[in-house]
Amino acid sequence: MKIVVPTGPGSSLDLIVRAMSEKLAARWGQPVVIENKPGAGGMLGMDAVAKATDGHTLGIGFNGPLAYAPFLYAKTPYDPTKDLKPIVMTTSQPNVLAVNADVPARNVAELVAWAKAQGGKVNYSSLGNGSSAHLTMELLLSEAGFAATHVPFNGSPPAAMAVAQGEAQLTFMVAPALLPHVRNNKARLLAVTSAQRPDSLKDLPTMAEAGYPNVEALAWNGLVGPTSLPDAVAQRVATDVTELLKDAAVRQVLDNAGLTPVGGTPEAFRRFIEGDVRRWGPVITRLGVKLG
């Protein structure tokens, strides 16, 4: 079985798949090969999954290429609804607002005031065009009324490094890639985008608590396959992954990375994606974000 990861090594998606790959191989009685295929905001990898005809290719997708792409691009290489089959949600967690350590802001209000004073000379990094990291920041820019230039990367590790090194002053992304830079005093976390403070980040206020209730977003991901994948196979994969997400060793890896395991059925994942499309489609249209 091959699992396509549409981001680079060391990314959250890569970590999730690698945490389960050996245990899945044992359950399935066959090797699980992980193929990193970053590019085009995750669409390169998802396109490879959509067009797979070998019967044993899956992929781990996320918000951008599974829900937002049709609103961001005039044309996409695949139709997320028609060409991909949702299998199981793997994790779902808030984005974290982070700044370079040299930014003189200790909270969101101070960041907004500082950014406005820069006259548009602010950069923000993201893990790719059309990602939840990208769109959450565009939503904050609109709500708070300041300007910043988007610098997209292929995955969270280089996007986090850009903030640590000062190439970008701020970012939204899930916590794992940022935490080493926080420990090294190169970056600072200011707030989370969930409705409530997550257990792993209890010291951080939510964006609502910081005065921006509309800036609420979850960075989610999950396994998908081509629509030709038999329903029975999708159900088997969903059942096995859901069980593994309860495994103590797997949970430890995810917990250490600030990732919240979910699991569930193909139908539940499909309904969740549809709900996110209904929520974010109008937001993307209102913001006027177009990527091609």
Phi, psi and omega in degrees: 000136178249135175242118180274128177252116186278017176226172186280172175302141180089352178285167179300317181297319179298316180298317182299311183294317181292332178293335184251347193300314182294321180290325176293319178301319179295320180291322186270349179067029178205156180297150172245114182261131179256126180242112176280125182223069182284159175138152176054042177062030180093348184289332180299313179292317181292328176295321178298321178292314182301326184264001181291136180236008185277350178082358179221035175245125174240173175212157173253115183253173180215184188314306188305295184285344181263334185231322190266334188309316182298337179273342186262333185239141177296329179214135177242153183288351179209161176257112183305326182284319186267332189255352181234143180250115176298138181244301182199136174285134182265302176219162177211126184207161180286157165282157177242134175276122182229153178228158171297146185299337180278351176287124186279056180227130179253356177206176186294319180299317179293324178296315181297316179298317179296314182297319179297326182286347182276354177061039177086358182270056180230137175250145170232142180262158172214168180274012174149154175302131176081002178285165177297328177300314180296309187288328177296320178293319178298325177293317178296317179302318180293316182290321186268340176078038172231163185253147176204151182265132182278129175238097183277149176231169175267082178109163185286325181303311178291329178293322177291320179299324179299322177288317181299324182270356177085005175294327172234148183267337182208166180197160163244133171191172176289158193294326192311311184290340182275331190301319177299324180285330174293316180295330179272008179060034177256346181214160182224136178266138184245324186195164177242157186260010178275165180290327176236159177290126178288154182303323184282349183224044187296337182281349183265133175290157172282162176298328177296316177297331180276001175105007182231075184295336180283344181270074179237128183202148174242139173264106184245164179206165179183166181278139176225165174221175173293156182297340179286349180297126181301144180302324181295324178291316179301318180294320179297315179298315180300317180296315182293317180294319179299320177295317181293330178292349175263351181295134186301317182292319179294315180299324180298316178299314182292318179299317180298333181265003180073025181255138184254112182293148182238287185081186179126196186259162174303320181295319179296319179294319178299316180296321179297314180300316179300321179294321179291325176298315180295326182283313188270337179306307178297326179296313180298318179296317180295320180288339179074028180281117177230134185245001179152000000 
